[in-house]
Amino acid sequence: MLKGIPSLLSPMLLKVLCEMGHGDRIVIADGNFPVESTGRNAIVIRMDGHGTCEILEAVLTLFPLDTYVEKPVTLMEVVPGDEAETPVWDTYASLIAWYDDRGDEAIGHMERFAFYEEAKKAYAIIATGERTRYANVMLQKGII
């Protein structure tokens, strides 16, 4: 056990967060995201018993967001015509605001298939058990 580190963060995830460099990206994926196929060239971390919000909060306690880009946080846009609601985005905005002075200004949105393409370039993808649709979030690492 270590002091000051959320117990949700496994040794493998801590190692990955430490290995990542400035500009590297990590995806926290909802339960519907094609993690294994999209993450063929990434490190896939399974956290199926947890939701995206609790993982995002734990990661942000240690993970600096990139200050050299306008939007270091990217969400997957709702597909036009899809009636899905995204209240989870409000929770994300609150969490981001707690850890980054830019608040929701640090959050961008990306079309679904463009998000998948960018996720293929991610250093790591975390597979969650999140059932909320459009709960995928990509973070770009900054410096301290």
C-alpha positions as CSV (number, residue, x, y, z in Angstrom):
1,M,0.0,0.0,0.0
2,L,1.1,3.5,-0.7
3,K,-0.1,6.7,0.9
4,G,-1.9,9.4,-1.2
5,I,-2.6,7.1,-4.2
6,P,-6.2,6.1,-4.9
7,S,-6.5,2.3,-4.2
8,L,-8.5,2.0,-7.5
9,L,-5.2,2.5,-9.4
10,S,-3.7,-0.9,-9.9
11,P,0.1,-1.4,-10.0
12,M,-0.2,-2.0,-13.8
13,L,-2.1,1.3,-14.3
14,L,0.3,3.2,-12.1
15,K,3.2,1.8,-14.2
16,V,1.5,2.9,-17.4
17,L,0.7,6.4,-16.1
18,C,4.4,6.7,-15.1
19,E,5.7,5.4,-18.4
20,M,3.6,7.8,-20.5
21,G,5.4,11.0,-21.7
22,H,4.2,14.4,-22.6
23,G,1.7,14.3,-25.4
24,D,0.9,10.6,-25.0
25,R,-2.8,9.7,-24.7
26,I,-4.9,7.3,-22.6
27,V,-8.5,6.4,-23.3
28,I,-11.0,5.5,-20.5
29,A,-13.5,3.5,-22.5
30,D,-17.1,2.7,-21.7
31,G,-18.3,-0.9,-21.8
32,N,-19.4,-0.7,-25.5
33,F,-16.1,0.5,-26.8
34,P,-14.1,-1.9,-29.0
35,V,-11.2,-1.9,-26.7
36,E,-9.3,-5.0,-27.8
37,S,-9.5,-4.3,-31.6
38,T,-8.9,-0.6,-31.2
39,G,-6.1,-1.2,-28.7
40,R,-4.1,-3.7,-30.7
41,N,-1.1,-1.5,-30.6
42,A,-1.8,-0.1,-27.1
43,I,-1.6,-1.4,-23.6
44,V,-5.1,-2.5,-22.6
45,I,-5.9,-2.4,-18.9
46,R,-9.1,-4.2,-17.8
47,M,-11.1,-2.5,-15.1
48,D,-14.5,-4.0,-16.0
49,G,-15.9,-3.7,-12.5
50,H,-15.6,0.1,-12.4
51,G,-17.2,3.1,-14.0
52,T,-15.5,5.8,-16.1
53,C,-16.2,8.6,-13.6
54,E,-14.4,6.9,-10.7
55,I,-11.5,5.9,-12.9
56,L,-11.2,9.4,-14.4
57,E,-11.2,10.9,-10.9
58,A,-8.5,8.5,-9.7
59,V,-6.3,9.1,-12.8
60,L,-6.6,12.9,-12.6
61,T,-5.1,12.8,-9.0
62,L,-1.8,11.9,-10.6
63,F,-2.1,12.7,-14.3
64,P,-1.2,16.3,-15.5
65,L,-3.3,17.4,-18.5
66,D,-1.3,18.9,-21.4
67,T,-1.2,22.7,-21.2
68,Y,0.4,23.0,-24.7
69,V,-2.8,22.0,-26.5
70,E,-6.2,23.8,-26.3
71,K,-8.3,20.6,-25.6
72,P,-6.3,17.9,-23.7
73,V,-9.6,16.1,-23.0
74,T,-11.6,14.6,-25.8
75,L,-15.1,13.1,-25.7
76,M,-16.8,11.0,-28.4
77,E,-19.6,13.0,-30.0
78,V,-23.1,11.7,-30.1
79,V,-23.9,10.3,-33.6
80,P,-26.4,12.6,-35.3
81,G,-29.9,11.2,-34.9
82,D,-29.0,9.2,-31.9
83,E,-31.3,10.1,-29.0
84,A,-28.7,9.2,-26.3
85,E,-28.3,11.7,-23.4
86,T,-24.9,12.4,-21.9
87,P,-25.2,13.5,-18.3
88,V,-21.9,11.8,-17.6
89,W,-20.2,14.7,-19.5
90,D,-21.3,17.0,-16.7
91,T,-19.6,14.9,-14.2
92,Y,-16.5,14.8,-16.4
93,A,-16.6,18.6,-16.6
94,S,-16.8,18.9,-12.8
95,L,-13.8,16.5,-12.4
96,I,-11.7,18.3,-15.0
97,A,-12.5,21.6,-13.4
98,W,-11.3,20.3,-10.0
99,Y,-7.9,19.3,-11.5
100,D,-7.4,21.8,-14.3
101,D,-7.9,25.6,-14.1
102,R,-9.3,25.6,-17.7
103,G,-12.4,23.6,-16.5
104,D,-14.7,22.6,-19.3
105,E,-12.7,24.8,-21.8
106,A,-10.1,21.9,-21.7
107,I,-12.7,19.5,-23.2
108,G,-13.2,18.9,-26.9
109,H,-15.5,16.6,-28.8
110,M,-14.7,14.3,-31.8
111,E,-16.9,12.5,-34.3
112,R,-17.3,8.8,-33.4
113,F,-15.1,7.3,-36.1
114,A,-12.4,10.0,-35.8
115,F,-12.3,9.2,-32.1
116,Y,-11.7,5.5,-32.9
117,E,-8.9,6.4,-35.2
118,E,-7.3,8.7,-32.6
119,A,-7.8,6.0,-29.9
120,K,-5.8,3.6,-32.1
121,K,-2.8,5.9,-31.5
122,A,-3.2,5.9,-27.7
123,Y,-0.5,4.6,-25.5
124,A,-3.1,2.8,-23.4
125,I,-6.8,2.1,-23.2
126,I,-8.7,1.3,-20.0
127,A,-11.7,-1.0,-20.5
128,T,-14.4,-0.3,-17.9
129,G,-17.8,-1.7,-17.1
130,E,-19.4,1.6,-17.7
131,R,-22.9,1.2,-19.2
132,T,-23.5,4.8,-20.1
133,R,-23.3,5.4,-23.8
134,Y,-20.8,8.0,-25.1
135,A,-18.9,7.8,-21.9
136,N,-15.5,7.5,-23.7
137,V,-12.9,10.0,-22.7
138,M,-9.3,10.5,-24.0
139,L,-6.7,12.4,-22.0
140,Q,-3.5,13.8,-23.3
141,K,-0.6,13.9,-20.8
142,G,1.1,17.1,-19.9
143,I,4.2,18.0,-17.8
144,I,4.7,18.9,-14.2
